[in-house]
Amino acid sequence: MVPASFWKHEPVRVALAGRHLGQVIRAYRNHPYQGRSPLPQSVVAGWLGITQAQLSRVENGPPIVHLDRLIHWARLLRIPAFRLWISLPDQPLARSHGDAGRPDHESAATMETAGAANPPAPADAATSASNRGGGTTDRRHFHALAALAGIAATGFHDLLSAPADAPRSVGMEQVRYAGSLVEQLRQADAVAGADQLYDIAARVHARLSSWATKATYTREVGEALQIALADLAIATAWLAIDSDRRPMARPYLNEAITRARIADDPRLEVLAFIQLALLVRDDHPAESLHSADAALRASAGWGTPRLATLVHLRTAHAYAALRDVSGFGRAMTRARREFERGTSDDDLPFLHFVTAQEVEGIEGLSYLAMSRADRAADAFQAITDSIPPALRRNRIYYAVQLADARCRLGDVDEAARTAMDVLPDLDQVNSGRVRRDLARVRASLAQTQRPTPARREFVDAYDQAVRR
């Protein structure tokens, strides 16, 4: 999701005026909105269903003239129709580029009209729903609709049809469309949480699995299908974890590891082990350590600093669950050292959430696991106001952890005020983990011996919000 002003940035305007989509993509990647570092080519290439080398040729070569590709990529990047030099199907004809400087209210009207035929991408849909307000039910379902909109944007509605309806044959284009849904699910999850996205992902996974078992395809398509299924299984497992349906996650991760090995794709094998380390950490911290170590071994020789950062963070948190302070310290030092090496064009899209705030957040969670609520509160306090808007679910999650840490420290009023600040966003982010942890904070505050006004206000407001 990008703001309307994004498209007014001079390099973007120049690229659009030049009718060169490759230059538009380059300006998109390098826009200041993306942060201190541009979006890597490998990440955007994954969105578009091409390789990094192909994207480099697109950005630096002659303008694309293939209309289908222009339309598909323009939709994936959510370029407003009125700024394009081509007409999108089922939308009003594109105006001349001279109209690009018209007032924002007119731009918004055009985009609203276009939205009827061209639904927003997941992050856009989530933010739009949040801004519109509306009924509680609508807000609780907007993230699921966002994921559906992502499928609609690709024109591939049959991904949600019954598994028994597998096509007779499957081509590479179909597999690429299916694979592109994984990134859309991750974007929607980062904003909105996983509760109903899990149901969608599980259904799409069943559909894609039926293709693998019932349809015919070439060897090349079969390998791509295995990779798409492994990636989707990892994403579905995460959604199960975040929606607090943890028992459902492990079968997906076991499948992902198997498929990644069949396809000889060590990247996905590593991601599955990283996810497994997270899944089993609380109940089986020793197994979590083994899973993180397996990820480290499998990524030897090709893993990027950001990937190594995440693996060491998983290791540190597992050591904390084991109350191994020295092991935790060593792993956190390695994680910070790798993080300071910066990003890479080879970073996997999955790693976008590995930010400085996430490093600090995992350290805070580890201190909580080691009963160091004071250090945990310091870590959470340092990040709750600086997490990017695109990771709204993480911001709310860590705000709840801050309330928990303050509650453990006996700072009842500050804990209640922190938790109170989360309530307005509770209907917008449907994460079972967040709701579970906030309920724990509510229970702790309700049992405190000092029934202060701030504590009573939060408990009453929480109970009312849950009843709605």
N, C-alpha and C positions, 0 to 999 in steps of 0.2 A: 504494500500500500504506500503510495506517495501522495503528498498534498497537491492541490491544484497548481500552486506556485512552482512546483517541480519543473513543469513543462515550459516555464517562462525563463529558465536559466539560459544564458546566452549561448553556450555551446549546443544545448539541446535545440534551441530555436534555429540556430544556423544549420544544424544537421537536418532538421525537418524541412527548412526552406530549400535545402539542397536536394531533397527527395532521395536521400541515401540512407536506407534503413541500417546499414552497417555502421555508418557514422553516428546514427541515432543511438544504437546499442552501445557504442564506445562512450558517447556522452552520458548515457544512462549509467554505465558502470562507474564513471569517474565523477559523477555529480557529488557536490558537498554533502547532500543528504545521506549518502551512503556511509559517512563517517570519515575518520582520518585516512583509511585505506580504501582504494577502489574495490568494487566487487571483482573477484578474480574471474578471468575468462572461463575457467573450468566450471565455475558455479553457474554462470549465465548460459554457457553452452549446454549444461545439463537441463536447464529449463527449456531450452529450445530443441532438445533432442538431437544435438550434433556434438562433434568432438571439439576440443579446445582448438586444435589446428584448423578445423573448418571455420570456427568463429573468427579466428584471426584473419583468415582469407576474406570472410564476409566484411569485417570491419575495414580492412585495408585495400580490398579489391574494388572492382567496378560495382555500381549500384545493382541490387537485385531487381530483376524484372519479372520473376515468376510470381504471378498474382496470388496463387494459393498460399505460397510461403509468406508473402508479404502480409496477407490477411491473418494467417495463423499466428505469426510472430507479433504483429501489432496487437492482437487480442491478448496474447500471453503477457506482454509488457504493459497492458492496460493503457495504451496510448489513446487519449480522447479522440473520438471520431472526427471532430471538427478541426483537429490539427493535422490530419492526414491528407495526403494528396490522392488517395484512393478511396473508393466507397466500400464500406463493409456490408456484406449481405444482410438484408432485413433491417438496415438502418438508413437514416436520412443521408442523402448524398453529401459527401465531404465538401465543405466550403473551400474556397481558395485560401492559400496560406496567409494571405494578407489579413484574414480575419483573426489570426492568432492573437492579436493584441487587444481584442475586444474586452469589455468589462467582465469581471469574474461572474457576476450574476447571470450574464447571458451564457457564459461557458457552462455554468452549473445546470442551466435549463437544458442545454443541448445534451449534456452528459446524462441527465435524468431521463430524457427521452430515449437516448441510445441504450440505457440500462435495461429497458424492457426486453430488448432482443439480445443484449449482450451482458449477461449477469456479471457482477464484479467478481474478481478473484477473491479467494478466501479472506485475506487480510482486509481487503476493501469492504467486503460484505460485513465482516465483523465490526469494523469501525463504523460503518454506516448505521448498522443496527444500534450500536451503542449511542451514537449521536442522536438518532431519531427518538430514542426512548421507547415508549409504547408499553404494551402489557408485559407482565412477568413471563408468561408463556412464550411470547415472541422472543424475548431476550434470551430465554433459556434454550431456544432452538436455533438462534441465528447462526451459531458456528456450524451446525449440521447442514443448514441451508447453504452456507458458504462453501462447504466441501462439495455439495451437489452442484453449486454454480460452477465450480472448477471443472467438474465433469462435463457440464453443459457447454462450457467454453470450448472444449475440445470437440464437441459434437459427438461424443461417444457414450450415449445414454445406456447402451446395452451392457455396460460394465456392471450395472445394478440389476440386471435381469437374473432369472433363476439359473443356478449352475447347470441344470439339466438342458438348458438351451444353448449349449456350446456350439459355435460355428463349425462347419465341416473342416475348414482350413483357416489357418491364422498366418498373417503376414507381418513383416517387420514394422509396418506403420501402426498396426493395431497394438503391438507390444510396446512401442515407443509411447503411444498415447496412454497406455495403462501405466507405464513407468513414470510418466510426468505427473500422475496423480499423487505419487508419494511426496513430492516436494510441496504440492498444494495442501496436502493433509498436514505436513509439518508447519507450514506457514499459518494455517488456521489454528493449529494446536497452540502455537506460541502465543497467539493473541487470545484465544477463547477457551483453552482447556479441552479435555479429551472425552467427556462423558458420552456424547452421542456420535462424535467422530469415530469412536471405537466401533460402534455398530456398523457404520458405513464402511470402514476399512475392512472389517471382518467379512462383510458381504462381498466387497470387491475381491478380497483374497480368495473367497470360495469360488467366485466366478472365474478368476484367472487360473485357479487350480484345475477347474474343469477343462479349460483350454489345454492345459498341459497333459491331461490324461485322455481326452476324448477327440481333440482336433488333430489334424495332420499339419505338418510344417516342415520346413527345411532344417538342416542341421544348424545353420546360422541362426535361424529364428528360434530354434529350440534352446540354444545357448543363451540368447537374449531373454527368452522367457524365464529360464532358470534364474537369471540375475534379477529380472523384474520381480519375480516372486520372492526371492530372498530379501530384496530391499523392502518390499511391501510387508513381508512378515516381520521384519525388524521394526518398521513404523507401527504396525498393528500391536506388537508387543509393548512398545512404549505407551501407546494410547491405553492399553489395558492397565499398565502400571499407574499412569496418571489419573485414570478414572477409578482407581482403587479396586480393580478387578485383577489383582496380581496372579492368582492361580491360572488365569487364562493366558498369561504371557509366555510361560516357559515352553509350551508346545510350539509356539511360533518361533522362538529363538532356536530351539533344537532343529526345527525345519530349516531355518535360515542358514545355520552352520552347515547342514548337509548340502543344501542347494549351492551355497557359496563354494564348497569344496568340489562339487560336481562341475560347476562352471569354472573352476580354477580362478576364483576371484577373491584374493586375500583381503581386499578392502572391506567387503561385506562380512567376511568371516571375523575380521577384527571388530567391526561395529557390533556384531551379534555378541561377541564375548564381552565387549564393554557394557552392553545392555544387560547381559546376564550377571555381570559383577554388581550392577545396581540392583537388580531384582532380588538377589539372594543375600545381600549385605546384612540386613537386620537379623534374619533367622539363621543364616549360615555364613558368617563373616570369613571363615577360613576358605570356603569354596569361592567366595567373592575375590579373595586374594589370588587364588589359583586362576580364576577367569581373567582377571586383570593381567596376570603374568602371561597367560596364553595370548592375550591381545598384544602384549609387548613383543613377544617372540614372533608372532605372525606378521608384525609390522616392521620388523628389523630390516634395515636396508632401504626402505622406501617411505616409511611414515614421516609425516610432516611434524614440525614443532607443535602445532595445535593439536594434532592427534595424540602425540606423546603427552601433552599437557593433560588431556582428558583421561588418558590411561593412568597417569600418576595421581590424578585427583581421585579416581575410583580406588586406587590402591591406598591412598591416604585415609579415605573415609572407612575402608575396611579395617585398616589398622586401628582407627579410632573406635570402631565397634568392638574390637578385641581388647580395648584399653591398653594398647601397645603404644605408649607415648613416643618412644624413640623411633619406632617404625613410622608412625604418623609424621614426625618431624622430618625424617629423611625423604619420604614421599612428597611432602608439601614443598620442600626445598627443590626437588627435581621438577615438580610441576611448575613452580614459579620461574625456574631457570629456563625451561622449555618455552613458557609463555613469552618471556622477554625476547625470544628469538624472532617473534613476529609471525605474521601470516605468510602464506605461500599460495601461488597460483594453483598448486596441486591440492589445496585443502578440499576435502569433501564437503558438499553442501550441508551435510548433517552437522558440521562443526560450527555453524554460524553462531550458536549460543555460547560458545566457549569464549567469553569475554573476561575482562578484568573483574567485573562484578561477579561472574560465576565462580571464578577462582576464590574470591573472598567469601562468597556464599557457601561453597563446599567446605571451606575452612571453618566457617561458623557452625555449620551442621556437625562437623567433626568435633568441635569443642562441646557442642550440646551432648553428643554421644559419650564424651568423656566427663560429663557433669561439670564442665567449666562454663557455666551460664554467663559469667562476666565477660570472658573473652568472646563468647558467641554473640552476645548483645553488641559488643563493639564492632564486630565484623558485619553484622546485619545492619546496624545503624549507618555504617559507612557506605552502603550500597543501595538502600531502599529508594533513595531519591535520584539515583543516577542510572538505573537500568533503562535501556532504550524502549520507546513506546512499542516497537514491534515485538518485544518480549514481555508484554503486559502480564501474562500469567506468572512469569518468574518474579516480577516485581511484587505482585500480590502474595505469592507463595513466601517470599522472604520477609515480607512485612508481617505475615502470620508467625513466622519463626522468631522475629524480633519480639512480638508480643509474648510468645511462649517463653523466651529467654528472660524477659523482664518479670514475667509471672514467677518463674523459678527463683529469681533474685529477691522476691518479695516486694517488688515495686508495683503494687497493685494498680495504682492510678495510672501510671504510664503504660502499663500493659493494657489496661482497659481502653485508654485513649488510642493507642496504636491499633488495637483490634477494631475499635469503633470506626477508624478511618478506612478499614477494609470493607465494611459492610456495603457501602454504595456500589462497589464493584462486584459483589458476590454473585449477582444475577447475570453479570456479563461474562464471567469466567467460570465455566462449568468443569471444575477439576475435582474429582473425588478426593484426591490427596489434600487439596486446600480445604475443602469442607470438613474432612476428618480432623485435620490439625486445628482448625478454628473451633470445632466442637470441643476438642480437648482443652483449648484455652478457656472457653466458656465454662466448662465443668470446673476447672481449677479456680477461676475467679468466683464462681458461685459458692465454692466451699471455703473461701477465705474467711478469716475471723473478723476482718474489718470491712463491713458492708458500706463502703464509701459511695458518695453520689456518682462518681465516674463509673465505678463497678456496676452499680444498679442500672445506670443508663445503658451500658453496653449489654448486660444480660437481658434486659427488657427488649432492647432493639434487636438483638440477635434472635430471641425467641419469636418476635414478631416477623422478622425476615424469613425465618425457617417455615413459619406457618403459611406464608403467602404462596 
